[in-house]
Amino acid sequence: MLCQSHQFGDLRITRVLEMSGPTHDPAFLFPDLPAIALQDETGWLAPHHYQPSIDRLVVTIQIWMVQFGTTTVLIDPGIGNGKTRPAERQNRLNTLAPAWLAAAGATRDSVTDVILTHLHADHVGGCTLMQDGAWRPAFPNARHHIPRAEFDYVRERYVAGETGINSGAWADSVIPLIDAGLVDLFAPGDHLLGRFEVEDAAGHTPGQVTLWLNDGSGGSAVFAADIMHSPLQIRFPALNTRYCIWPERARQTRAAFLARAARSRAIVMPMHFGWPYRGLVARNGDDYAFTPLDW
């Protein structure tokens, strides 16, 4: 399915699919994962998170939308179309994600805010589109909220000469937002738009954050960014992807996140999980277990 929605207090939360498929060799994405460990987990991972017949993890790119009152928020608008990227699966896409977003209520003109959890290309690319030969803001009426630590880290490396940082996403997906005056910076501890509690989630990147919500009656939900790329990392919290810039910090962040998610019974909404794309985390003795949450 292309999108699903649910009501959370007075918030309407919708996910819109950009792409999903068995794309990643487990040994590549998780260099520290022994093959025998994966074989022992296929019973619950397959078919939505792992395809054993071709030995590929299912990785999804999904865009989250939150609506309340006259506010429409997008969280991490995905890869975007037409972007030149070194990864073949992300290179020069031409998907219908913009039309699907519009059908769900996130048109170019109606989006009021975009929140970025970090600045990797698959999270920020959808912020711009090609127009009149240049990359322009895809949502020209929206304020674009970026973690300050992440912004400073990437900008400093770009200015120092690493112009291809984040697969070129700073150049084609962030600089146009800066030039248009659409960027606001924030930090852990802030409450964005009076709704989103910002928590530090550094490790995968130096400035990554998670965004926590409450429904006003004790219910909790969280946009988990890239703390986890697969439910395997709930089963094995010490497991990092090869893309984690600060590996030990990433493990500490994941451990703290899983403890809070289990304690609060939060609806966990990651970027990259397969169907049903969200779930609950629970203690299982000294370990954790993932329970998919259907729509």
Number of C-alpha atoms within 10 A of each C-alpha: 7 13 16 16 15 12 12 16 16 11 17 15 17 19 23 23 20 23 19 16 16 19 16 15 15 19 17 11 17 19 13 14 18 11 10 8 11 17 12 10 13 14 10 13 20 15 16 18 25 28 17 15 8 10 16 18 26 25 22 23 22 29 25 24 26 20 19 13 8 8 13 19 22 25 24 28 28 26 30 27 20 17 24 15 19 11 9 9 10 19 15 16 16 12 14 13 22 20 13 17 24 14 12 17 15 21 17 17 12 17 23 20 22 23 26 25 27 28 24 25 24 21 26 26 26 25 28 27 21 14 10 7 7 11 19 21 26 24 24 20 14 24 18 25 19 24 23 16 21 23 19 15 13 22 18 11 13 17 9 9 9 13 16 14 17 17 17 20 26 23 16 24 26 25 18 21 24 13 11 11 12 19 18 14 14 18 19 18 11 13 16 14 10 7 15 18 18 21 17 19 27 26 24 28 25 22 23 28 29 23 24 20 20 17 14 10 7 10 14 18 20 21 23 25 24 27 30 21 23 24 23 21 22 21 16 15 21 16 19 26 23 14 14 18 15 14 19 14 17 26 21 15 18 26 18 12 21 24 15 13 22 18 12 16 17 23 22 24 21 26 28 24 23 27 18 14 23 24 20 19 25 19 14 10 7 5 12 18 19 20 12 17 14 10 9
